[in-house]
């Protein structure tokens, strides 16, 4: 258990934000490059920079385990950066870095959930161990193929270290002699003499092997360090070392840069005994590209590091592109949003003030019109501030698909469309879980286990999972679709029968209704519960989550062809154009987007079905009539259809004429939820979605046609 | 917390600790109001404000004691008629009728009362626990009682219960 240092709390938010966005960036790079199956040198530098920044800020915040983890990952990428060709087993590196990223996220979440309290400090030793091993492996591979790697390495680093360019190609080797062979110092001296002629430069430690017999002990304990450079044939020299008398083993601890730096720092003696340290040393005195950040130099180390990273990032991307983004606390935006809502309400209060009734106010009306235009613009702007692209969420799905592809061993193409579609921030947040469930479901249940099954059905062997988003008339439509096995209506029916969730005779269920049964709580058809899905929670949670942001979800599936989930979410939650109608002394607001027409009716037009239900025929189509005063049990004098007014409104499923006393007019209204106290009553399920405060300060109830009719 | 102090005092009173009768410590304040002849009270920390009766918008599909919702400075607040809630006969609202808005755990509710009376101190010596008489409907909302004078008892409402009641 550990506690966050007092005084650091204020920085925590910033740290979380920064680290999380860096980790997301990291995931994005990894996913992108993994598809291409190769690291670009830009990407490697970027990953290195991310790890470096995270290391710095974690250390500053006192999260030692995180800092060490980042450090080791950074070390590994240091080797990769210097020797881009060294990666032979790409997927191994990816898995490792993904593990690092995941562990990081988990730990940060743990800290985040316990701000001010104690949190469990995860032990990353195992992972760190893996990283060190990977790094060692890479660096030994790097020196093994040094001649090939050197050119690339020098190309990659030449911009950073032009001064040292002349010394490229230096290799450091640690040699161990056979145990008990005696006089190690002289054997070392002989070895040096053997290879001297082939080397353009040669240094060794201990340096006084020829004269000082005491150095034998040092060689026995720590090995004999030779660093040499040979532009033409490193392997030849290594062979010579290998074959020299009494040499038991040798290891290449670093190529070029690392050794040369340390040699330069301590020309005579101090060749560091640990490969890891060598890497650290070279990175520490990195020539500061932070000239522009010079004033910041007085700050802490990590601040400087950050500045460097930032400068480097700017340089790396588009040269002169300036930072044009700021991060704002969401609470402030919410407050702004609320104020705009109030302004719009107040504006209506002023402009349609009862005191003005019957007055001819030319100049006032003109000013009022201008004001209206401006507030509308203000509203649009504020809404757009809160809009964020779905790309972030979609990118995370990419990650999930990647992991599952590996674990389930299913070959799937993941296609993303319309990730730049923008939706309200609050929607993005609440969409993440539902989408994750859907994508997992598609991967797990949707795509066939057996490739042959696909081929038999005439489908390509490789499955396709598609995630797309688009804007359409005030709604965002998000679809998750696969071309897998599809939903088998019979299986669903059977399962539903077993679970006892059927509410009417089986024969009355349409195919669509059957498919939508899977959205009910406690439904999961997969025989086996897997790591990813099948626990029977999920689809109903998805539905609940989507409905929380006033959205709807439907399933469309064809057996053998695939399954599509369609999520529709209204773009703007808070402000709608409404038509005010009265029933008795209650004012209702009907969203204009749902109204098709409104009209007076003659008694002759009314038809009755056998149950005595009223219906009306409009242009050859028969619509049921729903009397609002009956639905909501309101006392009103207007009971005859001729006296009142009918509105033809549409919902997702069908159209209905609703009967009200009178139309008042059109108004833009700010939707407010019902007070919490009323949440226990089923108001929302019975045709009302919320309420709004009107110009005169009274409250109007907003009708939700979907639940009203449904 | 005042609340804890009062609870403790109520518990002590219940155990029949005679010493407390002489204890004049002020534990907090209550706002008192009338429903018919009976005086009720609500601990002052729950009271947000007192407003006259204004236009109440009815809401369908709720129990009859929830009279609807009102607009209190751009906030939508539900209102409960205390008479109806306690199963007493309802009377028409007049100029003395008030809505007291209460807030508890982020829930705001207005209660309609016949008239608002006073704000007074809660003293340890005056507190007494409610008799164990669960049969009476209104009793479940009474947290404790305050005696004042010879024959008057004020019933202090349990706001948590009043606002957070679980009823489906």
Interface residues (C-beta under 8 A of the other chain):
Chain A: X342 X345 X585 X586 X587 X631 X632 X633 X634 X672 X674 X675 X676 X677 X678 X680 X681 X682 X683 X686 X688 X691 X693 X697 X698 X699 X700 X701
Chain B: X55 X57 X58 X59 X60 X61 X62 X63 X66 X69 X70 X71 X74 X76 X77 X78 X106 X107 X108 X109 X163 X166 X167 X168
